[in-house]
Amino acid sequence: MAPTAHSQFPASSSSRLLHCPGSYTLQQAYTTGERTSTIYSAEGTLAHSLSEACLFAGVKPESFIGQTRSADGFEFKIDHVFIEAVEVYVNFMKGLRAMGYIIVLETRVSPQVHWDGLADLGISLFGTSDCIAYNPALKRLVIGDLKFGAGVPVDAKGNSQLRYYGAGSAHEDVIRPICAQAGVEYNGIDDVEMVIVQPRAPHPDGPIRKDEISAKDLRSWARTELYLGVKAALADNGKTLFSGPWCRFCPVLANCTRNRQDAIDAAKAAFSAAPLSNVPAVGSPAAAGYQLPAGALSDDELASLLDQIDHIKPWFKAIEDLAYERAQKGRPLKGWKLVSKCKTRLWAGEEDEMLPILASVVSDPAVYTETRLLSPAQVESKVGKKEFAATFGPHVVKTSSGTTIAPEGDPRSRIERMTAQQAFAPVQKP
């Protein structure tokens, strides 16, 4: 299992701390530094645990389907979708093993191993690398990081968290013991490949994204960009704040004056560009004879506002979370109160307990049970992927539940809509 201690300058926060040095002091002031679990982080913890069992104990991933497992105080019913995502990570690691890599999981590392000769900053940096794989013949190190979240796709290129883990792992003192345990000779490290495995978030580069750097350049990064960034954050005293994508998971986002001002500025821009009399425009400005109504947002203004809203959304969510946390602790918020969510009806016991009870009071089981067609995913888990593809594949279709708006970088295809002018235009005779 991964170590439970928490670094003051952790790998997962490195992008924010390097881009926004003032957030370090705010973090120290507003948080205890203790790691708190959410249902999302707990889900990731469970995925790592199952992956480890599959890789080292030879457990088949599909054997977990239908089980209920606990992680960090949360319970999960493991379904086929969950296991398909786990399999992506397991197969990635099995592929490395097949190519001659030695693999270790959940290893604590520190990029400070490269700070020899530099002034002591009085802080301890460390983090847990999900997967370290070393191939002595290739003199190559691979760092794998499983991201189980489905909401925010993570890029591998220039990723400071990956470099943090990579720098901490790319050192003789870390890899030699791994080699000794595997019974092979350490042969040095020339190159480091850093990999994000994120099976459940769409990305143009697919679920496995890579970045590569020489071991020499990675050591240089640790001694310059990282070291100087840590030094700047320690000395800033909360004065220098910059907002950006790194703010999304900031523990003090709700208390950040920079994001508060950005939200105010975005709101002012939205209201000045779109007065209350504005109505959504129908059709396309490119259509012949079409004009936007007076005072309506232009397409460029609308796109700009979407960018700003996407940036400040996390701040509004952080405000709601902070209010809920204080209400949970009994702090009164004027005009607001803590209430129970809408109630749903559940049986008073588990299925195996309820079935004989209901059978004793109702003669016809069809009243409370039903026979239904299993989903394609459930059938595939029973018969296997090859048999499913051959037998059931021709009878399966993929459908979407609707449409949504997404940034240009999203890998899904653009849906072209016909404008009203195009729909009702006269038919051109051949």
TORMI-109837 format. One record per residue (C-alpha): residue in three letters; residue number from 1; x, y, z. Coordinates in steps of 0.1 Angstrom, whole numbers, plus 5000, padded with zeros to 4 digits. Example, Ala and Ser with C-alpha at 12.3 -4.5 7.8 and 13.67 -1.06 7.14 Angstrom:
BEGIN
 code pos east north   up
  ALA   1 5123  4955 5078
  SER   2 5137  4989 5071
% end
This chain:
BEGIN
 code pos east north   up
  MET   1 5000  5000 5000
  ALA   2 5011  5036 4994
  PRO   3 5025  5056 5023
  THR   4 5000  5078 5041
  ALA   5 5022  5107 5049
  HIS   6 5016  5139 5030
  SER   7 5043  5161 5014
  GLN   8 5041  5199 5018
  PHE   9 5050  5202 4982
  PRO  10 5034  5171 4966
  ALA  11 5037  5159 4931
  SER  12 5000  5162 4925
  SER  13 5000  5199 4934
  SER  14 5033  5207 4917
  SER  15 5018  5223 4886
  ARG  16 4997  5247 4908
  LEU  17 5026  5255 4932
  LEU  18 5050  5262 4904
  HIS  19 5026  5284 4884
  CYS  20 5011  5301 4914
  PRO  21 5038  5305 4942
  GLY  22 5014  5324 4965
  SER  23 4991  5294 4968
  TYR  24 5017  5276 4989
  THR  25 5013  5300 5018
  LEU  26 4975  5301 5014
  GLN  27 4975  5263 5015
  GLN  28 4995  5263 5047
  ALA  29 4971  5288 5063
  TYR  30 4938  5273 5053
  THR  31 4944  5235 5054
  THR  32 4958  5210 5080
  GLY  33 4979  5193 5054
  GLU  34 4962  5160 5061
  ARG  35 4950  5139 5031
  THR  36 4912  5138 5029
  SER  37 4895  5112 5008
  THR  38 4866  5117 4984
  ILE  39 4845  5091 4966
  TYR  40 4866  5099 4935
  SER  41 4900  5094 4952
  ALA  42 4886  5063 4969
  GLU  43 4876  5049 4935
  GLY  44 4911  5055 4923
  THR  45 4926  5038 4953
  LEU  46 4904  5007 4947
  ALA  47 4914  5007 4910
  HIS  48 4951  5007 4920
  SER  49 4945  4979 4945
  LEU  50 4927  4956 4919
  SER  51 4954  4964 4893
  GLU  52 4981  4952 4917
  ALA  53 4962  4920 4924
  CYS  54 4959  4913 4887
  LEU  55 4995  4920 4879
  PHE  56 5012  4902 4908
  ALA  57 4987  4876 4921
  GLY  58 4975  4866 4887
  VAL  59 4938  4874 4895
  LYS  60 4917  4878 4863
  PRO  61 4901  4913 4862
  GLU  62 4867  4900 4853
  SER  63 4866  4879 4885
  PHE  64 4859  4911 4904
  ILE  65 4827  4919 4885
  GLY  66 4797  4919 4909
  GLN  67 4818  4922 4940
  THR  68 4814  4949 4966
  ARG  69 4847  4964 4977
  SER  70 4856  4991 5002
  ALA  71 4883  5018 4999
  ASP  72 4890  5048 5021
  GLY  73 4856  5045 5038
  PHE  74 4835  5042 5006
  GLU  75 4819  5011 4992
  PHE  76 4818  5003 4955
  LYS  77 4798  4977 4935
  ILE  78 4823  4967 4908
  ASP  79 4808  4965 4873
  HIS  80 4821  4957 4839
  VAL  81 4828  4994 4830
  PHE  82 4850  4997 4861
  ILE  83 4870  4965 4852
  GLU  84 4874  4975 4816
  ALA  85 4892  5007 4828
  VAL  86 4913  4986 4852
  GLU  87 4923  4963 4824
  VAL  88 4937  4992 4803
  TYR  89 4962  4998 4831
  VAL  90 4969  4962 4838
  ASN  91 4976  4954 4801
  PHE  92 4999  4985 4799
  MET  93 5020  4970 4827
  LYS  94 5019  4935 4813
  GLY  95 5031  4949 4780
  LEU  96 5061  4964 4798
  ARG  97 5069  4932 4815
  ALA  98 5067  4913 4782
  MET  99 5094  4937 4769
  GLY 100 5118  4928 4797
  TYR 101 5110  4956 4822
  ILE 102 5111  4950 4860
  ILE 103 5080  4965 4875
  VAL 104 5073  4978 4910
  LEU 105 5042  4996 4922
  GLU 106 5033  5022 4948
  THR 107 5069  5033 4955
  ARG 108 5078  5064 4975
  VAL 109 5103  5087 4957
  SER 110 5117  5122 4961
  PRO 111 5131  5145 4934
  GLN 112 5154  5159 4960
  VAL 113 5178  5131 4953
  HIS 114 5191  5155 4926
  TRP 115 5196  5185 4948
  ASP 116 5231  5176 4959
  GLY 117 5252  5207 4963
  LEU 118 5222  5231 4964
  ALA 119 5212  5251 4995
  ASP 120 5189  5233 5018
  LEU 121 5154  5248 5016
  GLY 122 5141  5232 5048
  ILE 123 5113  5213 5031
  SER 124 5108  5176 5023
  LEU 125 5095  5166 4989
  PHE 126 5082  5131 4982
  GLY 127 5054  5113 4965
  THR 128 5042  5078 4956
  SER 129 5049  5067 4920
  ASP 130 5021  5044 4908
  CYS 131 5044  5023 4885
  ILE 132 5082  5022 4881
  ALA 133 5095  5000 4852
  TYR 134 5131  4996 4844
  ASN 135 5148  4978 4815
  PRO 136 5186  4973 4821
  ALA 137 5193  4963 4785
  LEU 138 5177  4995 4771
  LYS 139 5189  5016 4800
  ARG 140 5154  5029 4800
  LEU 141 5130  5039 4828
  VAL 142 5092  5041 4824
  ILE 143 5070  5059 4849
  GLY 144 5033  5050 4848
  ASP 145 5006  5071 4865
  LEU 146 4970  5058 4866
  LYS 147 4944  5086 4864
  PHE 148 4910  5069 4871
  GLY 149 4890  5101 4869
  ALA 150 4865  5106 4841
  GLY 151 4859  5143 4843
  VAL 152 4892  5161 4835
  PRO 153 4916  5146 4809
  VAL 154 4953  5150 4818
  ASP 155 4981  5157 4794
  ALA 156 5014  5139 4796
  LYS 157 5036  5165 4777
  GLY 158 5055  5186 4802
  ASN 159 5034  5173 4831
  SER 160 5052  5184 4863
  GLN 161 5037  5156 4883
  LEU 162 5052  5130 4860
  ARG 163 5085  5147 4860
  TYR 164 5084  5149 4898
  TYR 165 5079  5111 4900
  GLY 166 5104  5105 4871
  ALA 167 5131  5126 4888
  GLY 168 5125  5109 4921
  SER 169 5128  5074 4904
  ALA 170 5157  5081 4880
  HIS 171 5184  5076 4905
  GLU 172 5208  5048 4912
  ASP 173 5198  5046 4949
  VAL 174 5162  5039 4939
  ILE 175 5167  5015 4910
  ARG 176 5197  4994 4923
  PRO 177 5176  4978 4951
  ILE 178 5148  4971 4926
  CYS 179 5173  4953 4903
  ALA 180 5189  4934 4933
  GLN 181 5154  4921 4943
  ALA 182 5148  4910 4907
  GLY 183 5182  4894 4904
  VAL 184 5195  4916 4876
  GLU 185 5224  4940 4872
  TYR 186 5218  4978 4873
  ASN 187 5230  4992 4840
  GLY 188 5223  5030 4844
  ILE 189 5195  5051 4829
  ASP 190 5197  5070 4797
  ASP 191 5161  5078 4790
  VAL 192 5129  5082 4810
  GLU 193 5094  5077 4795
  MET 194 5065  5091 4815
  VAL 195 5030  5078 4809
  ILE 196 4995  5089 4818
  VAL 197 4970  5060 4818
  GLN 198 4935  5075 4819
  PRO 199 4909  5050 4805
  ARG 200 4877  5069 4813
  ALA 201 4884  5105 4800
  PRO 202 4883  5112 4763
  HIS 203 4915  5126 4749
  PRO 204 4928  5132 4714
  ASP 205 4958  5110 4721
  GLY 206 4938  5081 4735
  PRO 207 4938  5066 4770
  ILE 208 4976  5062 4771
  ARG 209 4996  5094 4767
  LYS 210 5034  5096 4768
  ASP 211 5062  5121 4772
  GLU 212 5099  5114 4770
  ILE 213 5130  5131 4783
  SER 214 5167  5121 4788
  ALA 215 5178  5113 4823
  LYS 216 5203  5141 4821
  ASP 217 5176  5167 4812
  LEU 218 5153  5154 4839
  ARG 219 5180  5158 4865
  SER 220 5185  5194 4852
  TRP 221 5147  5201 4855
  ALA 222 5148  5189 4891
  ARG 223 5177  5211 4900
  THR 224 5165  5243 4882
  GLU 225 5127  5246 4874
  LEU 226 5116  5225 4904
  TYR 227 5142  5237 4929
  LEU 228 5137  5274 4920
  GLY 229 5100  5270 4919
  VAL 230 5100  5255 4954
  LYS 231 5123  5283 4966
  ALA 232 5100  5310 4951
  ALA 233 5069  5295 4967
  LEU 234 5085  5293 5001
  ALA 235 5096  5330 5000
  ASP 236 5064  5344 4984
  ASN 237 5043  5347 5015
  GLY 238 5010  5345 4995
  LYS 239 5016  5376 4974
  THR 240 5019  5362 4939
  LEU 241 4987  5346 4926
  PHE 242 4981  5334 4891
  SER 243 4949  5317 4880
  GLY 244 4947  5289 4853
  PRO 245 4939  5253 4848
  TRP 246 4960  5244 4878
  CYS 247 4934  5260 4901
  ARG 248 4908  5233 4896
  PHE 249 4919  5211 4925
  CYS 250 4934  5238 4947
  PRO 251 4924  5231 4984
  VAL 252 4920  5269 4991
  LEU 253 4903  5278 4958
  ALA 254 4872  5293 4976
  ASN 255 4894  5317 4996
  CYS 256 4915  5328 4966
  THR 257 4913  5365 4958
  ARG 258 4927  5360 4923
  ASN 259 4899  5336 4913
  ARG 260 4873  5358 4930
  GLN 261 4884  5387 4909
  ASP 262 4884  5366 4877
  ALA 263 4849  5355 4884
  ILE 264 4837  5391 4889
  ASP 265 4855  5402 4857
  ALA 266 4839  5374 4837
  ALA 267 4805  5382 4851
  LYS 268 4809  5418 4842
  ALA 269 4819  5409 4807
  ALA 270 4790  5386 4803
  PHE 271 4764  5411 4814
  SER 272 4779  5440 4794
  ALA 273 4780  5418 4763
  ALA 274 4746  5403 4767
  PRO 275 4719  5426 4782
  LEU 276 4688  5411 4797
  SER 277 4668  5418 4765
  ASN 278 4692  5395 4746
  VAL 279 4677  5362 4732
  PRO 280 4695  5332 4718
  ALA 281 4701  5336 4681
  VAL 282 4689  5308 4657
  GLY 283 4708  5299 4626
  SER 284 4743  5307 4613
  PRO 285 4758  5341 4606
  ALA 286 4772  5325 4575
  ALA 287 4738  5319 4560
  ALA 288 4727  5342 4533
  GLY 289 4709  5373 4545
  TYR 290 4712  5363 4582
  GLN 291 4721  5389 4609
  LEU 292 4723  5386 4647
  PRO 293 4697  5406 4666
  ALA 294 4708  5440 4679
  GLY 295 4727  5436 4712
  ALA 296 4731  5398 4708
  LEU 297 4764  5382 4716
  SER 298 4787  5377 4686
  ASP 299 4800  5342 4680
  ASP 300 4835  5353 4690
  GLU 301 4822  5369 4722
  LEU 302 4803  5338 4731
  ALA 303 4833  5316 4725
  SER 304 4854  5339 4747
  LEU 305 4829  5338 4775
  LEU 306 4827  5300 4773
  ASP 307 4865  5299 4779
  GLN 308 4861  5322 4809
  ILE 309 4832  5303 4824
  ASP 310 4851  5270 4820
  HIS 311 4880  5286 4839
  ILE 312 4859  5299 4868
  LYS 313 4834  5271 4872
  PRO 314 4857  5253 4897
  TRP 315 4857  5284 4919
  PHE 316 4819  5284 4921
  LYS 317 4820  5247 4930
  ALA 318 4846  5254 4956
  ILE 319 4824  5280 4972
  GLU 320 4795  5256 4974
  ASP 321 4817  5229 4989
  LEU 322 4831  5253 5015
  ALA 323 4795  5264 5025
  TYR 324 4785  5227 5028
  GLU 325 4815  5219 5049
  ARG 326 4808  5248 5073
  ALA 327 4771  5239 5075
  GLN 328 4781  5203 5084
  LYS 329 4801  5217 5113
  GLY 330 4771  5237 5126
  ARG 331 4782  5271 5115
  PRO 332 4751  5292 5106
  LEU 333 4750  5307 5071
  LYS 334 4724  5335 5068
  GLY 335 4696  5325 5045
  TRP 336 4709  5289 5040
  LYS 337 4704  5257 5060
  LEU 338 4715  5220 5059
  VAL 339 4687  5197 5048
  SER 340 4682  5160 5039
  LYS 341 4683  5151 5003
  CYS 342 4651  5137 4987
  LYS 343 4643  5103 5002
  THR 344 4642  5072 4981
  ARG 345 4625  5039 4990
  LEU 346 4647  5008 4995
  TRP 347 4640  4973 5007
  ALA 348 4647  4968 5044
  GLY 349 4673  4941 5037
  GLU 350 4696  4926 5011
  GLU 351 4682  4906 4981
  ASP 352 4689  4871 4996
  GLU 353 4672  4882 5028
  MET 354 4641  4899 5012
  LEU 355 4632  4872 4986
  PRO 356 4620  4846 5011
  ILE 357 4602  4873 5031
  LEU 358 4584  4886 5000
  ALA 359 4576  4850 4989
  SER 360 4558  4844 5022
  VAL 361 4535  4874 5018
  VAL 362 4529  4874 4979
  SER 363 4522  4842 4960
  ASP 364 4532  4855 4926
  PRO 365 4569  4863 4924
  ALA 366 4563  4882 4891
  VAL 367 4549  4910 4913
  TYR 368 4583  4918 4927
  THR 369 4608  4902 4903
  GLU 370 4614  4902 4866
  THR 371 4633  4885 4839
  ARG 372 4651  4909 4816
  LEU 373 4677  4909 4788
  LEU 374 4712  4914 4801
  SER 375 4732  4944 4788
  PRO 376 4759  4938 4761
  ALA 377 4786  4945 4788
  GLN 378 4771  4919 4811
  VAL 379 4769  4893 4783
  GLU 380 4805  4899 4773
  SER 381 4817  4894 4809
  LYS 382 4800  4859 4808
  VAL 383 4812  4846 4774
  GLY 384 4845  4865 4769
  LYS 385 4854  4892 4744
  LYS 386 4862  4869 4714
  GLU 387 4830  4849 4717
  PHE 388 4810  4880 4722
  ALA 389 4824  4898 4691
  ALA 390 4818  4867 4670
  THR 391 4783  4858 4682
  PHE 392 4767  4889 4696
  GLY 393 4787  4917 4679
  PRO 394 4765  4919 4647
  HIS 395 4735  4926 4669
  VAL 396 4749  4954 4690
  VAL 397 4747  4991 4682
  LYS 398 4763  5021 4700
  THR 399 4740  5050 4707
  SER 400 4746  5084 4723
  SER 401 4722  5099 4749
  GLY 402 4723  5133 4732
  THR 403 4746  5161 4724
  THR 404 4767  5185 4744
  ILE 405 4792  5213 4738
  ALA 406 4829  5206 4741
  PRO 407 4862  5223 4734
  GLU 408 4879  5219 4700
  GLY 409 4905  5195 4716
  ASP 410 4878  5170 4725
  PRO 411 4884  5138 4703
  ARG 412 4847  5133 4695
  SER 413 4836  5143 4660
  ARG 414 4819  5176 4654
  ILE 415 4781  5174 4648
  GLU 416 4770  5197 4619
  ARG 417 4736  5212 4624
  MET 418 4714  5225 4595
  THR 419 4704  5261 4599
  ALA 420 4668  5272 4595
  GLN 421 4678  5290 4562
  GLN 422 4693  5258 4549
  ALA 423 4663  5236 4560
  PHE 424 4637  5258 4543
  ALA 425 4658  5269 4512
  PRO 426 4642  5262 4478
  VAL 427 4652  5229 4463
  GLN 428 4676  5234 4434
  LYS 429 4664  5215 4404
  PRO 430 4691  5196 4384
% end
